[in-house]
Amino acid sequence: MEEPATIEQLRLCAGCPKMCRHMCPTFLAWRSDSPTPHGRALLIYQEAKGTRSLDDRAIEVLYQCLECSQCLTWCLPQVDIAAAVEDVRVRLVAEGRYPRGLDKVSSAIKADHNPFGDPHAKRSKWFVPTKNEGKRILYFPGCTSAYRETGIAKSTVSLLARLGYKVNVAPDEWCCGSPLFRTGFRELGLEQAHHNAAVLNKAEGQEILVTCPGCYRTLTHDYPQLGAKLAKPVIHISQLLERHLQALRETDFGGPITYHDPCHLGRHCGIYDPPRRVIERISGGKVTEMARSRENAMCCGNGAGMRTLFTDQAKVIGDARVLQAKEVGAKFLVTSCPFCKNMLASRAGDGLTVLDLPEIALAAWDSSSKVKI
């Protein structure tokens, strides 16, 4: 049951004029008040006060949340509905009352240590060790870069080598646990976390580099809160590239570049400027901002189980974000998240090229890069 302070926050949200719903991606997707911050707060508050239990429809609404925290940007009393939803999801999983569509993902992570169910033995198949003997860095690519967006992982290693790093990839990396923590499977997520902490602490490298904001948030926020302590600092690729701005190459991309702020990197971890500084350095011009950017950036639609459970609605949200990029005349839509890149590229259509930050940085460096521009 929720704590008194949480219940009071939920009461504030449930009684609010709910202006945040107009910015909520799930309101756009369903055009209903139920799957909005207000609707979710009302359900949790009513259950806490004993006036309504969480029936199947209520549980569905609680899983229609992207946990993107867009609502928090607009909330004067700073009611964190995403955190409240995540806590209730943990209880629902413990009670066996979660949507069964999540079983495929959780079972795949338990068996193969990735949400796609691909063989664990192929996780690092993309990796070719670097030959230089520079500063040692430990790269944690995450599941999406390792299995679905290998161009991001390969571009990252290539960039690191050019910047003088000797790259190491942990021999037995598992899923960071983010898909599990966000959907309520905390205990299974803890298994991944404690395994990874042990592996990463032993592996060679002065820092742990991640390209996935979900991994970044999980390793820097969830792990320490849940007792899985890392002995090395964790850094996101945008922060590392910002350190080496002067070493990056500049090229003419032949058109405007816009940037999509990943929710986990921006609103959840406060990293907004490093990716933009990298893009401006390699392109020689300013980022063309979409109407919704930085704290107000719209989610891509691919988070917290949304694409797994509600595929059509996730596509509606992805389409809306792509349209916002096209409305400002962008030729390139750059993000710094494999999950976001995967979703946005699948919805982009003609006239807009979607790239992740290390991919476009490598394209600027090397005209023979296999990155398609």
C-alpha positions in Angstrom: 0.0 0.0 0.0 1.2 3.5 -0.8 2.8 5.7 1.9 0.8 8.7 3.3 3.0 11.2 1.5 2.4 9.4 -1.8 -1.3 9.3 -1.2 -1.4 13.1 -0.6 0.5 13.6 -3.9 -2.0 11.4 -5.7 -4.9 13.3 -4.2 -3.4 16.6 -5.5 -3.1 15.0 -9.0 -6.5 13.5 -8.9 -8.1 16.8 -8.1 -6.1 18.9 -10.5 -7.6 20.5 -13.7 -5.2 18.1 -15.5 -3.7 20.4 -18.1 -0.7 18.0 -18.4 -3.0 15.5 -20.3 -2.6 17.7 -23.4 1.2 16.9 -23.4 0.8 13.2 -22.5 1.7 10.9 -25.4 -0.8 8.3 -24.3 -3.6 10.9 -24.4 -2.6 11.5 -28.1 -2.7 7.8 -28.8 -6.0 6.9 -27.1 -7.9 10.2 -27.0 -9.3 9.3 -23.7 -8.9 10.7 -20.1 -8.3 7.2 -18.7 -4.7 6.7 -19.9 -3.5 10.1 -18.7 -1.6 11.1 -15.6 -4.8 12.2 -13.9 -6.6 9.0 -14.8 -3.8 6.9 -13.4 -3.5 9.0 -10.3 -7.2 8.7 -9.7 -7.1 4.9 -9.9 -4.2 4.5 -7.5 -5.7 7.1 -5.1 -9.1 5.4 -5.1 -7.5 2.0 -4.4 -5.4 3.5 -1.6 -8.5 5.0 0.0 -10.5 1.8 -0.4 -13.2 3.2 -2.7 -12.2 1.2 -5.7 -10.0 -1.9 -6.3 -7.8 -2.3 -9.3 -9.8 -4.3 -11.8 -8.6 -5.6 -15.2 -9.4 -2.3 -16.9 -7.6 -0.3 -14.2 -4.5 -2.5 -14.6 -4.6 -2.0 -18.3 -4.6 1.8 -17.8 -1.6 1.6 -15.5 0.3 -0.3 -18.1 -0.6 2.3 -20.8 1.9 4.7 -19.2 5.3 5.2 -21.0 6.8 6.5 -17.7 8.3 9.3 -19.8 7.7 11.9 -17.1 6.5 14.5 -19.6 3.7 15.2 -17.1 6.2 16.1 -14.4 7.5 18.9 -16.5 4.1 20.6 -16.4 3.2 19.7 -12.8 3.6 22.6 -10.3 3.5 20.4 -7.2 5.9 17.9 -8.9 3.7 14.8 -8.5 5.7 11.9 -9.9 3.0 9.8 -11.5 5.6 7.6 -13.4 7.2 6.6 -10.1 3.9 5.9 -8.5 2.8 3.8 -11.5 6.1 1.8 -11.4 5.6 1.0 -7.7 2.1 -0.3 -8.3 3.4 -2.4 -11.2 5.9 -4.1 -8.8 3.0 -5.0 -6.6 0.9 -6.2 -9.5 3.7 -8.5 -10.8 4.1 -9.9 -7.3 0.4 -10.7 -7.2 0.5 -12.2 -10.7 -2.0 -9.5 -12.0 0.1 -8.0 -14.8 -0.7 -8.1 -18.6 0.4 -11.5 -19.9 1.9 -9.9 -23.0 4.9 -9.1 -20.8 5.6 -12.8 -20.2 7.5 -13.2 -23.5 9.9 -10.3 -22.6 10.5 -11.4 -19.0 10.9 -15.0 -19.9 13.4 -14.1 -22.6 15.5 -12.0 -20.2 15.4 -14.8 -17.6 16.5 -17.5 -20.2 18.7 -15.5 -22.6 19.5 -12.3 -20.8 18.0 -10.1 -23.5 14.4 -9.1 -24.2 14.5 -10.4 -27.8 15.1 -14.0 -26.9 18.2 -14.2 -29.1 21.0 -16.6 -28.0 23.1 -15.1 -25.3 26.2 -16.6 -27.0 25.7 -14.1 -29.9 25.5 -11.0 -27.7 29.0 -9.8 -28.5 29.2 -11.3 -32.0 29.4 -7.7 -33.5 32.5 -6.8 -31.5 36.0 -6.7 -33.0 38.6 -5.8 -30.4 40.6 -2.6 -31.0 44.4 -2.9 -31.4 45.5 0.4 -29.9 46.9 0.5 -26.4 45.4 3.8 -25.1 43.2 4.5 -22.1 41.1 1.4 -21.3 37.4 1.8 -21.3 34.7 -0.8 -20.7 31.8 -0.6 -23.1 28.4 -1.8 -22.0 26.3 -1.7 -25.3 23.0 -2.9 -23.9 20.6 -5.3 -25.6 19.3 -3.2 -28.4 22.7 -2.2 -29.7 24.0 -5.7 -29.3 21.2 -7.5 -31.1 19.1 -5.0 -33.2 21.1 -1.8 -33.8 24.6 -3.1 -34.1 25.6 -0.1 -36.2 25.5 2.0 -33.0 27.8 -0.4 -31.2 30.2 -0.7 -34.1 30.3 3.0 -34.7 30.9 3.6 -31.0 33.9 1.2 -30.9 35.3 2.7 -34.1 35.1 6.2 -32.6 36.6 5.2 -29.4 39.6 3.7 -31.2 40.1 6.9 -33.2 40.0 8.9 -30.0 42.8 6.7 -28.6 40.9 4.3 -26.3 41.4 0.6 -25.9 37.9 -0.8 -25.8 36.8 -3.8 -23.7 33.4 -5.5 -23.7 32.5 -7.5 -20.6 32.6 -11.3 -21.4 29.2 -12.1 -19.8 27.1 -8.9 -19.9 23.4 -9.4 -19.3 20.4 -7.1 -19.9 20.8 -4.1 -17.6 17.3 -4.8 -16.2 15.6 -1.6 -17.4 12.7 -3.3 -19.2 12.1 -5.3 -16.0 12.3 -2.5 -13.6 10.0 -0.3 -15.6 7.3 -3.0 -16.0 7.3 -4.2 -12.4 9.6 -7.3 -12.6 11.9 -5.9 -9.9 13.1 -9.2 -8.5 14.1 -10.5 -11.9 15.7 -7.2 -12.6 17.8 -7.5 -9.4 19.2 -10.8 -10.7 20.4 -9.0 -13.8 21.7 -6.1 -11.7 23.8 -8.1 -9.2 25.2 -10.3 -12.0 26.2 -7.2 -14.1 27.7 -5.5 -11.1 29.9 -8.5 -10.3 31.0 -8.8 -14.0 31.6 -5.1 -14.6 33.5 -4.6 -11.4 36.0 -7.4 -12.4 36.3 -6.4 -16.0 39.1 -4.2 -17.3 38.4 -0.6 -17.9 38.6 2.7 -16.0 35.1 3.8 -16.8 31.9 2.1 -18.0 30.6 3.6 -21.2 27.0 3.2 -22.3 25.2 4.2 -25.5 21.7 3.4 -24.1 20.0 6.0 -21.8 17.9 3.1 -20.3 21.1 1.4 -19.3 22.6 4.7 -18.1 19.6 5.5 -15.9 19.5 1.9 -14.6 23.3 1.7 -13.8 23.5 5.1 -12.2 20.1 5.3 -10.4 18.5 1.9 -10.0 21.6 -0.1 -9.2 22.8 2.0 -6.3 19.3 2.3 -4.9 18.9 -1.4 -5.0 22.2 -2.4 -3.6 24.1 -3.4 -6.8 27.1 -1.2 -6.5 29.5 -0.4 -9.3 33.2 0.2 -8.6 33.7 2.3 -11.8 32.0 5.6 -12.9 29.4 5.3 -15.6 29.4 7.7 -18.6 27.1 8.2 -21.5 28.5 8.3 -25.1 27.3 12.0 -25.5 29.3 13.0 -22.4 32.4 11.2 -23.6 32.2 12.7 -27.1 31.8 16.1 -25.5 35.1 15.7 -23.8 36.7 15.2 -27.2 34.9 18.0 -29.2 38.1 19.3 -30.7 39.1 15.9 -31.9 35.9 15.3 -33.8 35.7 15.9 -37.5 33.3 18.3 -39.2 31.5 17.8 -42.5 28.6 19.3 -44.5 25.5 17.1 -44.1 23.6 19.0 -46.7 20.6 19.8 -44.7 19.1 20.6 -41.2 19.7 18.3 -38.3 17.2 18.0 -35.5 17.7 16.2 -32.2 15.3 14.0 -30.2 15.9 14.0 -26.5 15.5 10.5 -25.1 13.3 10.5 -21.9 15.8 8.5 -19.8 18.7 10.7 -20.9 16.9 14.1 -20.7 14.1 14.3 -18.1 15.3 11.4 -16.0 19.1 12.2 -16.0 19.3 15.8 -17.0 21.6 15.4 -20.0 20.5 17.8 -22.7 23.5 19.8 -23.9 26.3 17.3 -24.6 24.5 15.6 -27.6 23.7 19.1 -29.0 27.3 20.2 -28.7 28.5 17.2 -30.5 26.1 17.7 -33.3 27.0 21.3 -33.7 30.7 20.5 -33.7 30.5 17.8 -36.4 28.0 19.8 -38.6 29.3 23.3 -38.1 25.8 24.6 -37.5 23.1 24.9 -34.9 20.7 22.1 -34.1 17.3 22.8 -35.7 15.0 22.3 -32.6 11.6 20.7 -32.9 8.6 22.5 -31.2 8.9 20.0 -28.4 12.5 19.7 -27.2 14.6 19.4 -24.0 12.3 19.1 -20.9 9.3 19.3 -23.2 10.5 16.6 -25.7 7.9 14.1 -26.7 8.5 10.4 -26.0 9.2 8.2 -29.1 6.6 5.7 -27.9 8.9 2.8 -27.2 9.2 2.8 -23.4 8.0 0.9 -20.4 6.4 -2.0 -22.2 4.3 0.2 -24.5 5.5 -1.2 -27.8 5.2 -4.7 -26.5 1.6 -4.4 -25.1 0.1 -1.7 -27.3 1.9 -1.8 -30.7 -0.5 0.3 -32.7 -0.7 3.1 -30.1 3.1 3.1 -29.9 3.3 3.7 -33.6 0.9 6.6 -33.3 3.2 8.3 -30.9 6.3 7.5 -33.0 4.5 8.9 -36.1 3.7 12.1 -34.2 7.4 12.6 -33.2 8.6 12.0 -36.7 6.1 14.5 -38.0 7.5 17.1 -35.6 10.9 16.6 -37.1 9.6 16.9 -40.6 7.7 20.1 -39.7 11.0 21.9 -39.0 12.4 20.7 -42.3 15.0 18.4 -40.9 16.9 16.1 -43.2 18.4 14.2 -40.3 16.7 13.2 -37.0 19.5 12.3 -34.5 18.9 10.8 -31.1 21.2 9.3 -28.5 19.3 6.1 -27.7 19.2 2.8 -29.5 15.6 2.2 -28.4 14.5 5.7 -29.7 16.4 5.2 -32.9 14.8 1.9 -33.6 11.3 3.2 -33.1 11.8 6.5 -35.0 13.6 4.9 -37.9 10.8 2.4 -38.3 8.3 5.3 -38.7 10.4 7.9 -40.6 9.5 7.0 -44.2 11.1 8.9 -47.0 12.9 12.2 -46.7 14.2 11.8 -43.2 17.3 9.8 -42.1 17.3 8.7 -38.4 20.8 8.2 -36.9 22.2 7.7 -33.4 24.8 10.1 -32.1 27.9 7.8 -32.6 26.7 6.9 -36.1 26.5 10.5 -37.3 29.8 11.4 -35.5 31.5 8.6 -37.3 29.9 9.6 -40.6 31.4 13.1 -40.2 34.8 11.6 -39.4 35.1 9.1 -42.2 33.5 9.6 -45.6 34.0 5.8 -46.2 31.8 5.0 -43.1 29.1 2.5 -43.9 26.6 4.8 -42.1 23.9 5.7 -44.6 23.6 9.5 -45.0 
